[in-house]
Amino acid sequence: MKDNDTYHLSWDEWDELQRPAPEQTDFDDVVEAAISRRGFLSGVLAYGSGAAVMGTGLLSGTSAEAQTASRFGFTPIPIQTDGTIHVPEGYTWHPVAKWGQALFSDAEPLSNETGVSVASSDRVFGENTDGMEAFVVDGRQVIAINHEYVNPRENLPHQDGEVLSADDVLTLQNMQGVTVMEVAEGPDGWDIVVDSDLNRRITPNTPMTIAGPAAGHPLMQTPDDPAGTTVLGTMNNCGAGKTPWGTYLTCEENFNGYFGSTDPAFEQPEDYIRYGIGLEGRYDYERFDARFDVSQNPNEPHRFGYIVEIDPTDPTSTPIKHTAMGRFKHENAAAVIAPDGRVVVYMGDDERGEFLYKYVSNGIYTPGGPTSELLDDGQLYVAKFNNDLTGTWVALTPEATGMDEAEIAIYTRMAASKVGATTMDRPEWVAVNTVAVEGYCCLTNNRNRGVQPNAGGDETPVNGPNPRAENHYGQIVRWYPSNDNHADDSFTWDLYVMAGNPTVHDDVYGGSSNINEGNLFNSPDGMMFDSTGLVWIQTDGDYDNEGDFAGMGNNQMLAGDPITGQIERFMTGPYGCEVTGLTWSADKRTMFVGIQHPAAPFPDGEGMLPRSSIVAVKRVDGAMVG
């Protein structure tokens, strides 16, 4: 029987079990080297657009003195450590959708004793909300939301999370994937429109089309799909994105944890190591669903780890897995149009020591024109950052990698290693400024920086955008495309912020100058720009509020001004949660925010199951949020 204590590990901790860090390292020497780089860092840490050449960054924790008038329409709030949500004075919040809440009237109510029945598990709002985007369909408001993974102890409470049957597996699978739902605002606030013809659940068992260079390749073929062009489902959907033509991009992240082997002597292919696929799955799917048993279906893992496009306007449409954008642990997808009309999509690979990517379409986007080839026919690039604050997007081509296009699409991590890409501190959400030509990426943390290579053997030295050994706090890197063109293959860069704790440290671990006692946070993860150019930062870090993390409290959402560098706390989540996923109503007067894996008693009170939720945040005066 599986030790289900592993169910509550983070995916980062799960990967650590599969590939433990070395017991002895040269860490002390690395730290000394990192701290000695303060002179270099003073040129890297900067505030506004183009600030990389201004050299305005400092390593003190007193940024308030340098900040100009605030653009924020709220009074910053202090940390919290309790079991509920807090927002600024003059704002309110309430739940819109909770795990187990009905999308269709035939769904059975959630039971506090037994959870959701298998018959209703794909008729209700799923578990562990993450990335989301809002759409307007014929005047109606629709939200597409990811359900990243499951919490078996809460989802199968009557058997303490033990997976004992095929029905248990199906129940857990149906709680993952994506929800597309219509929402409407009534006298009591926002709520799901039950039985809307736009409501839809997309799960690990929903048929999907495989498109792009990997479609039909022998590595994609299985006994159930000998053509290698159709796959069942999507899973571990983390961040998200929206195309210029109004479709939803959902991103498959930690897919590796769902596969295992019923044959302990199964000899794993070499690529399994780089992608973290072991002989034991996290949820025992392989025991009851042969598709996840690699000893029977060794190619099935090659069919996950992609970006999936979903049409929220048509519940009968077939989702598409776009292999041209690579296979890795996709965090999210930030799409933007280049000056010549090409589509650019930025993507991070969320694992310690992995890479930052960019896809550029060959075709041109024309509003109202055909879009079917734009995400299948293009060039994939990986980022190389230089210590002189310049960088290059290196094309992953057959000539550069010695691999054909299908192999590049399937074994993207190996292709990026071959061209010498910069290993990063877990690239999570990428966001593109809505009012300036610049991109941002949350590098959430990396305990192995300077300590251990990545899974492919690439070294993780202390370097430009990753300036701290054993980085527990994280930072946000920003780049400025050359010629104000996101499709250009060169850029300059700086760090918008280095999270840290100046109340504990007086060196690089104290953070950048826009970090102070009033806005402490760690592990920036989610990130979105609003229409005015403010950046909203969501965290998924250490919330014990002790030691290195004293004064940080629960995970939170902050607002940042890219021009002044000012960062202030807007919202705190309940204890135990990650704050993740953000979108706005069409009139920008409601902010929808995701609360993932909260601890009890959120949101239903003592004695009730904790439930991941989407909440609506509004101003009391009805003005725009922020």
Buried (B, 14 or more C-beta within 10 A) or exposed (E): EBEBEBBBBEBBEBBBEBBEEEEEBEEEEBBEBBBEBEEEBBBBBBBBBEBBEEEBBBBBBEBEEBBEEBBBBBEBBEBBEEBBBBBBEEBEBBBBBBBBBBBBEEBBEBEEEEBBBBBBBBBBBBBBBBBBBBBEBEEBBBBBBBBBBBBBBBBBBEBEBBBEEEBBBBBBBBBBBBBBBBBEBEEEBBBBBBEBEBBBBBBBBBEBBBBBBBBEBEBBBBEEBEEBBBBBBBBBBBBBBBBBBBBBBBBBBBBBBBBBBBEEEBEBBEBBBBBBBBBBBBBBBBBBBBBBBBBBBBBBBBBBBBBBBBBBBEBEEEBBBBBBBBBBBBBBBBBBBBEEBBBBBBBBBBBBBBBBBBBBBEBEBEEEEEBEBBBBBBBBBBBBBBEEBBBBBBBBBEEBBEBEBBBBBBBBBBBBBBBEBBBBBBBBBBBBBBBBBBBBBBBBBBBBBBBBBBBBEBEBBBBBBBBBBBBBBBBBBBBBBBEEBBBBBEBBBBBBBBBBBBBBBEBBBBBBBBBBEBBBBBBBBBBBBBEEBBBBBBBBBBBEBEEBBBBBBBBBBBBBBBBBBBBBBBBBBBBBBBBBBBBBBEEBBBBBBBBBBBEBBBBBEEEEBBBBBBBBBBBEEEEBBB
